Amino acid sequence: MPTYTLKVNSKEYAIEADPKMPLLWVIRDLIGLTGTKYGCGIAQCGACTVHLAGTAVRSCSTLVSEAVDKDILTVEGLSADNTHAVQQAWIQEQVPQCGYCQSGQIMSAVALLTKNANPSDQEIEAAMQGNICRCGTYPRIKKAIKAASTIMAQ
C-alpha cells in the first residue's frame, strides 16, 4: 500500500492506505480524529463534511489520493477550546439535539461564512441544504449562523 503525507488541522501525518480509501476513514480510523461522522456513505447527508483546500467536501466520497498536498480541516481543527465564532454561536443558540450531524453542519456553516460574511436566509438555506439533521434543528442552525456572522463582524 502507498504511503501518503496528509496535512490535517495543520499537522502532517504519514498514512499507509489504499488509494481508494475514503478520506473519512483515514481521518477517523488511521489518524484518530472522530469528530467527523459517518452518516450515509454516499455524500448525501453531510455528516462527514470537512474542508479540503478551503472547500467543504464530503469526506465519505473523497478518496485519500485526492487529498494529498491539500490542507484538510476537520471540526477539531477549528479551535482547541470551542472559541471559533461558529462554535460559540452553536453553544449560544443551543443548536444540537442528538448532535450527530453537528460537526458536518458546523463545517458547512464555516465554509459559508468564509465566502459570505453576512448571508441572507435564502443563502443560508441554499448552502446548508446538503446537510441533514434528523432531529430537525434547522431553525436553530439558521439562527446560529446569523449569530456567528455577528460575532465574526465584531
N, C-alpha and C positions, 0 to 999 in steps of 0.2 A: 504494500500500500504506500502511496506517496505521502510525504510529509509536507504540510503547509504551515506557513507562518501567518498567523492572523493577528490583527490588531483589534482587540476588543476592549472598549472602555479605556483607551489609551495605554493598554498593556499588551505586550506581544506574547503569543502562545505558539509553541511548536506543536502541531497536531498531526497525528498519523490517522488518515481517514480515506475511505473510498471517495473518489472524486464526485460521485453521485449522491453522497450522503447529504441530506438536508442540513442547512445551517442551524436549524432549530436543535437538532440532536447533537451537533458539535458544541453549541453553546451550553445546553443543559447537561449532556452526559459526559462529554470529554473535558469541558472547561469547568463545569460545576456551577454555572450561574442559572438558577432555577426560577428567576422572576419571569422570564419569557415562557409562556404556556403553550401547550399543545391543545388545540381545540378541535379542528376538523381534519387537518392534514391535506386539505385541497385549496387553501388560500381563500376561503370564503367567510371565515368568522372574525379574523383579525386578532385573535388572542396571542398569536406568535409574532406580532409586529415588532420589528427592530429598525434601526436606521442603518443603511448601507450607503456609505459615501454621502451622507446627508439626506438621503431619500428614505421615506418609510417603505419597507418591503415586508412581505410575509415570509418569515424565515422557514416555514414548513415546505415552501416550494422553491426556495433559493438554494442552489447547490453550494457546497463548501468551495468548490473550484471556482465559483463565480465571485467569491468574497475575498480572494487573495489580492493583496495590495490596496485594499479599500478599508477605510475606517468603519468599524462596526460599533454601534452604540446600543446598549440594552438599557432597560429600566434601571438596573443597578448603577449604570454609569451617569445617570442624570445628576445625582448628588449622593454623597455618603450618608447624609443626615436629613433627607427629605426637605431640603431648603430650595429646591428648584421651584420656580413660580407655579408651575402646573401641579406639582406635588402639594404645595401649600394650598392651592385652590381646591384640590381634591379633598384635602383634610377639612378645610374651612366649610365646604359645601356638603360634607359627609356623603360623598358620591357612592362608595362601594356598598353593596348589599352582601352578596356572597363573595365578591372580589375577584373571582377567577379571571374575568376578561379585562380587569382594570389595567394591567401592565400594557396590554395592547392598546387600550383606549388612551392611556396617558401618552404612549409613544406616537400615536396618530395625532393627538392634540398638540404635542410639542412640534411635530412636523408642520402642522397647520399654522401655528403661531410664529414659527420661524419664517414662514413665507408671507404671512398676513397677520400683522400685529393687532389688527382690530377687525376681525371677521364679523360679518352680518350673520343673522340666524340662518339664512339660506346657505351661506358659505360654510358655516359650521356643519349643518346637516349634510351638505354635499361631501365635505371632507371626511366626515365620520360615518357615512353610510355603509362602509365596508366592515365596520366593527359591530359585532352583535353582542348585546347584553341580554341574557336570558331573564335577568331579574327586572329589566325594563327601567333602568336608571337614566334613561336618555334625557329627561328634563334636568336632572342634577348634573349630568355631564355637560350639557349646554351651558348651564349656569356657571359651572366651574371653569369652563373655557373662557367665558366672559370675565370672570373674576381674575383668572390668570392673566388675561390681556391687560386688565387694570393694574395688577401687581407689576407686570413687566414694564408698564409705561412709567411707573414711579421711579 
